[in-house]
Amino acid sequence: MNESKISVRYAKALFELGKEKNMIETFISDIKIIDDLVKESSDFWLMIESPVVKTLQKREVVKQIFSGKIDEMVLNFLDLVLKNRREIYIKDISRNFLALCRKDMGILSAILTSASKVEDASKQKISDLLEKSFNSKIELTEVIDEDIIGGFVIRVEDQQLDASVASQLNQIKRELLTNRIS
């Protein structure tokens, strides 16, 4: 079965359960806790990914780590994922679940890429402008990429505004090469 289909199905199942039990906010915070641990602890992720570690051991470790920190239903869901040997999809399940929640709440995801950290006041202005432009609430994530040299790139869903110095330099280079050949 296609990897994305697996993670989407699990994410939808968790989303539907959250909606049915009217606990979607709880589920969102719990999934963020799980997602943060997966991203921050390479040892935890290596254990989860490892084919050498038995499923029963993984389930026990996960229960020890998350018991009392996340809702019992989310913990049972995580246990089901492990029991069905779908643990390598946890990152994608989390990502898809949070995307479903954002879509349901009418929140668009935006990524601001810049060469250096953007001041909070500037980020807020950008977020406000995007909210007006898209007539929707915006969840802005900042990414620092020194390769763009300066300026910024804003990506909202499938639309992108590239005002980076690297992009402008590449455009000038293409124009010079085109004019030289002509």
FENGIVEN-V914965 format. One record per backbone hydrogen bond with DSSP energy under -1.0 kcal/mol. CO is the residue of the C=O (numbers start at 1). NH is the residue of the N-H. E is the energy in kcal/mol with one decimal. If there is no record, write none. Layout:
co=CO nh=NH e=E
co=CO nh=NH e=E
This chain:
co=2 nh=6 e=-1.8
co=3 nh=7 e=-2.2
co=4 nh=8 e=-2.4
co=5 nh=9 e=-2.4
co=6 nh=10 e=-2.2
co=7 nh=11 e=-2.4
co=8 nh=12 e=-2.8
co=9 nh=13 e=-2.2
co=10 nh=14 e=-2.3
co=11 nh=15 e=-2.6
co=12 nh=16 e=-3.0
co=13 nh=17 e=-2.2
co=14 nh=18 e=-2.5
co=15 nh=19 e=-2.4
co=16 nh=20 e=-2.8
co=17 nh=21 e=-2.4
co=18 nh=23 e=-2.8
co=23 nh=27 e=-2.5
co=24 nh=28 e=-2.4
co=25 nh=29 e=-2.2
co=26 nh=30 e=-2.3
co=27 nh=31 e=-2.8
co=28 nh=32 e=-2.1
co=29 nh=33 e=-1.7
co=30 nh=34 e=-2.2
co=31 nh=35 e=-3.1
co=32 nh=36 e=-2.6
co=33 nh=37 e=-2.0
co=34 nh=38 e=-2.4
co=35 nh=39 e=-2.2
co=36 nh=40 e=-2.7
co=37 nh=41 e=-2.6
co=41 nh=45 e=-2.1
co=42 nh=46 e=-2.5
co=43 nh=47 e=-2.1
co=44 nh=48 e=-2.3
co=45 nh=49 e=-2.7
co=46 nh=50 e=-1.7
co=54 nh=58 e=-2.2
co=55 nh=59 e=-2.6
co=56 nh=60 e=-2.0
co=57 nh=61 e=-2.4
co=58 nh=62 e=-2.6
co=59 nh=63 e=-2.3
co=60 nh=64 e=-2.4
co=61 nh=65 e=-2.5
co=62 nh=66 e=-2.6
co=63 nh=67 e=-2.0
co=66 nh=69 e=-2.2
co=66 nh=70 e=-1.7
co=71 nh=75 e=-2.3
co=72 nh=76 e=-2.6
co=73 nh=77 e=-2.2
co=74 nh=78 e=-2.6
co=75 nh=79 e=-2.2
co=76 nh=80 e=-2.2
co=77 nh=81 e=-2.3
co=78 nh=82 e=-2.1
co=79 nh=83 e=-3.0
co=80 nh=84 e=-2.3
co=81 nh=86 e=-2.8
co=82 nh=85 e=-1.7
co=86 nh=89 e=-2.0
co=87 nh=90 e=-1.7
co=89 nh=93 e=-3.0
co=90 nh=94 e=-2.5
co=91 nh=95 e=-2.4
co=92 nh=96 e=-2.8
co=93 nh=97 e=-2.7
co=94 nh=98 e=-2.6
co=95 nh=99 e=-2.0
co=96 nh=100 e=-2.4
co=97 nh=101 e=-2.2
co=98 nh=102 e=-2.5
co=99 nh=103 e=-2.5
co=100 nh=104 e=-2.4
co=101 nh=105 e=-1.9
co=102 nh=107 e=-3.1
co=103 nh=106 e=-1.0
co=108 nh=139 e=-3.0
co=109 nh=157 e=-1.7
co=110 nh=141 e=-2.7
co=111 nh=155 e=-2.4
co=112 nh=143 e=-3.0
co=113 nh=153 e=-2.4
co=114 nh=145 e=-2.9
co=119 nh=123 e=-2.4
co=120 nh=124 e=-2.3
co=121 nh=125 e=-2.0
co=122 nh=126 e=-2.5
co=123 nh=127 e=-2.7
co=124 nh=128 e=-2.6
co=125 nh=129 e=-2.5
co=126 nh=130 e=-2.5
co=127 nh=131 e=-2.4
co=128 nh=132 e=-2.1
co=129 nh=133 e=-2.7
co=130 nh=134 e=-2.9
co=131 nh=136 e=-1.1
co=137 nh=108 e=-3.0
co=139 nh=110 e=-2.6
co=141 nh=112 e=-3.2
co=143 nh=114 e=-2.2
co=145 nh=148 e=-1.6
co=146 nh=149 e=-1.6
co=148 nh=150 e=-3.1
co=148 nh=166 e=-1.7
co=150 nh=165 e=-2.2
co=152 nh=163 e=-2.5
co=153 nh=113 e=-3.3
co=154 nh=161 e=-2.9
co=155 nh=111 e=-2.7
co=156 nh=159 e=-2.8
co=159 nh=156 e=-2.4
co=161 nh=154 e=-2.6
co=164 nh=168 e=-1.9
co=165 nh=169 e=-2.7
co=166 nh=170 e=-2.1
co=167 nh=171 e=-2.1
co=168 nh=172 e=-2.2
co=169 nh=173 e=-2.4
co=170 nh=174 e=-2.4
co=171 nh=175 e=-2.3
co=172 nh=176 e=-2.5
co=173 nh=177 e=-2.5
co=174 nh=178 e=-2.4
co=175 nh=179 e=-2.6
co=176 nh=180 e=-2.0
co=177 nh=181 e=-1.7
co=178 nh=182 e=-1.7
